[in-house]
Amino acid sequence: MDTNRKTGDGMNATPDFTAPGQLPTDELVRLLGAVPAANIGDAQERIGVASGLSPVWTGAKLAGPAYTVWTRPGDNLFIHKALDGAQAGDVIVINGGGDVSRALIGDLIGIRAKSMGIAGFVIDGAVRDADALAECGLPVFARSVTPAGPYKFGPGRLQIPVAIAGVVVSPGDIVVADADGVVVVRREDADHVLVEAQRIEARETEKRISYEAAMVTG
């Protein structure tokens, strides 16, 4: 499907909107990942937005199905276990209780995840080794950065619904994140949200072109 994404000169044709219920997950991930997170949030009536989680390094972006982790604050044993079960393309989504006293991942986990093809991490908690994570190119979104390392005792849970920044994420939900932050799309709503998000993006592009033209002529 040709979605006619924005070109370098700012022009954009009307997208080809696909009817809901027709796209496999990998195609939904690809197409939702091409839409700004803000437009996806708008398409969901501003719900599903995980406020307070930010990219650890400038330019980080991700999109993929959620592989969920619920861990004791400050403990990353079950994040290591998640890497044994997650698949290439997954986004590992971690409820770390919002704790910012200890980092749940650093560059060693990041390099391992990158080598597996993991799409990235979304963590309601802290991380460390920000520069090294940027260097390896692994997108990570978290609440904060700290040099303090984690415990490794557990307990934890894998692949159950978890909460991050007040948003419930179930395994397989589609997570999209960019410079503005993180949005979560329920898998059963994803086709409809894609159509609406593309429409919103197209309308905003038309307005942007109109405003830029008015600036030139004015």
C-alpha positions in Angstrom: 0.0 0.0 0.0 1.3 3.4 -1.0 0.8 5.8 1.9 2.4 8.7 0.2 4.6 9.8 3.1 5.9 13.4 3.2 8.6 14.1 0.7 11.7 16.3 1.2 10.0 19.4 -0.3 7.1 19.1 2.2 4.5 18.1 -0.4 2.2 15.2 0.3 -0.5 13.5 -1.8 -3.7 12.2 -0.3 -3.0 8.9 1.5 -4.5 5.6 0.4 -6.5 4.7 3.5 -6.9 0.9 4.0 -10.2 -0.3 5.4 -9.9 -1.5 9.0 -9.4 -5.2 9.7 -7.2 -6.1 6.7 -3.6 -5.6 7.7 -1.3 -8.1 9.5 0.7 -6.9 12.5 4.0 -6.3 10.7 2.3 -4.1 8.2 0.4 -2.2 10.9 3.7 -1.7 12.7 5.4 -0.4 9.6 2.6 2.1 8.8 1.9 3.3 12.3 5.7 3.8 12.8 5.6 6.2 9.8 3.0 8.4 11.5 4.0 10.9 14.3 3.2 9.7 17.8 1.2 12.9 18.4 -1.1 12.1 15.4 -1.7 8.6 16.8 -2.6 10.0 20.2 -5.0 12.4 18.5 -6.6 9.5 16.6 -7.3 7.8 19.9 -8.9 10.9 21.4 -5.7 11.6 23.4 -5.8 8.4 25.4 -3.1 5.7 25.3 -0.4 8.4 25.7 2.3 7.4 28.2 3.2 10.8 29.5 6.5 11.3 31.3 8.5 8.7 29.3 11.1 10.3 27.0 13.7 9.2 24.5 17.1 8.5 26.2 18.9 9.8 23.2 18.0 12.4 20.5 16.6 10.8 17.4 15.3 7.6 19.0 12.2 6.2 17.4 10.5 2.8 17.6 7.4 0.9 16.6 6.5 -2.7 17.4 4.3 -5.2 19.3 4.7 -5.1 23.0 6.5 -7.9 25.0 5.5 -7.0 28.5 7.5 -7.2 31.8 6.4 -6.4 35.3 9.3 -6.2 37.7 10.0 -5.2 41.2 11.2 -1.6 41.3 15.0 -1.4 40.8 15.3 -5.1 39.8 16.0 -6.4 36.3 16.1 -10.2 36.6 12.9 -10.5 34.6 14.2 -8.2 31.9 17.0 -10.7 31.3 14.3 -13.4 31.2 12.3 -11.4 28.7 15.3 -11.4 26.3 15.1 -15.2 26.3 11.4 -15.0 25.1 11.1 -11.9 23.0 11.3 -12.0 19.2 13.0 -9.7 16.7 10.8 -6.6 16.1 9.3 -6.7 19.6 9.3 -3.6 21.9 10.0 -4.7 25.5 7.7 -2.7 27.7 8.6 -2.7 31.4 6.5 -1.6 34.4 9.3 -0.8 36.8 6.9 1.0 39.2 8.2 4.4 38.1 11.2 4.0 40.3 14.1 6.3 39.3 16.6 5.2 42.0 18.2 2.4 40.0 18.6 1.8 36.3 16.8 -1.3 34.9 18.9 -1.6 31.8 22.3 -0.3 30.5 24.5 -0.8 27.5 25.1 -4.6 28.0 21.4 -5.4 27.9 21.1 -2.8 25.1 23.8 -4.4 22.9 22.3 -7.9 23.5 18.8 -6.7 22.5 20.2 -4.9 19.5 21.9 -8.0 18.3 18.6 -9.9 18.6 16.7 -7.4 16.5 14.6 -6.1 19.4 12.9 -2.8 18.3 13.6 -1.1 21.6 12.6 -0.6 25.2 9.9 1.4 26.9 10.5 1.6 30.6 8.5 3.1 33.4 11.7 3.5 35.4 15.3 4.5 34.9 18.2 3.5 32.7 21.9 4.2 32.5 24.7 4.2 29.9 22.7 6.7 27.8 25.7 7.5 25.5 26.4 3.8 24.9 22.8 3.1 24.1 22.8 5.9 21.5 26.1 4.6 20.1 24.6 1.1 19.5 21.4 2.7 18.1 18.9 1.0 20.4 15.8 3.1 20.9 15.0 3.4 24.6 12.3 5.5 26.3 12.3 5.8 30.0 11.4 8.1 33.0 15.0 9.1 33.8 18.7 8.3 33.7 20.8 7.3 36.7 24.3 5.7 37.1 23.0 3.4 39.9 22.7 -0.2 38.9 19.9 -2.7 39.5 19.3 -5.6 41.8 18.9 -9.1 40.2 16.7 -11.0 42.6 13.1 -10.7 41.2 10.3 -11.2 41.5 8.6 -10.4 38.2 6.1 -11.4 35.5 6.2 -11.8 31.7 3.6 -11.3 29.0 0.7 -10.1 31.2 -1.0 -6.7 31.0 1.1 -4.1 32.7 0.8 -0.3 33.4 3.3 2.3 32.2 2.8 5.9 33.1 -0.9 5.2 33.7 -1.5 3.3 30.4 -2.4 -0.4 30.3 -0.3 -2.3 27.8 -1.2 -5.9 26.9 1.1 -8.3 25.0 0.8 -7.7 21.3 -0.4 -4.1 21.6 1.4 -1.8 19.2 3.8 0.7 20.7 5.0 3.8 18.8 7.5 6.3 20.2 9.4 9.3 18.8 10.7 12.6 20.1 7.3 13.6 21.5 7.0 10.4 23.6 5.2 7.1 23.7 1.7 6.0 22.6 0.1 2.6 22.9 -2.5 1.3 20.4 -4.6 -1.7 21.4 -4.1 -4.5 18.8 -7.8 -4.8 18.2 -8.1 -1.1 17.5 -5.0 -0.7 15.4 -6.5 -0.8 11.9 -9.0 1.9 12.8 -6.4 4.0 14.6 -4.1 3.8 11.6 -6.8 5.1 9.2 -7.7 8.0 11.5 -4.0 8.9 12.3 -3.2 9.0 8.6 -6.2 11.3 8.0 -5.1 13.6 10.8 -1.5 13.7 9.4 -2.8 14.5 5.9 -5.0 17.3 7.2 -2.1 18.8 9.2 0.2 18.6 6.1 -2.4 20.4 4.0 -2.6 23.2 6.7 1.1 23.4 6.9 1.5 23.8 3.2 -1.2 26.5 3.2 0.4 28.4 6.1 3.8 28.2 4.4 2.3 29.5 1.1 0.7 32.4 3.0 4.0 33.3 4.5 5.6 33.4 1.1 2.9 35.5 -0.5 2.5 37.7 2.5 
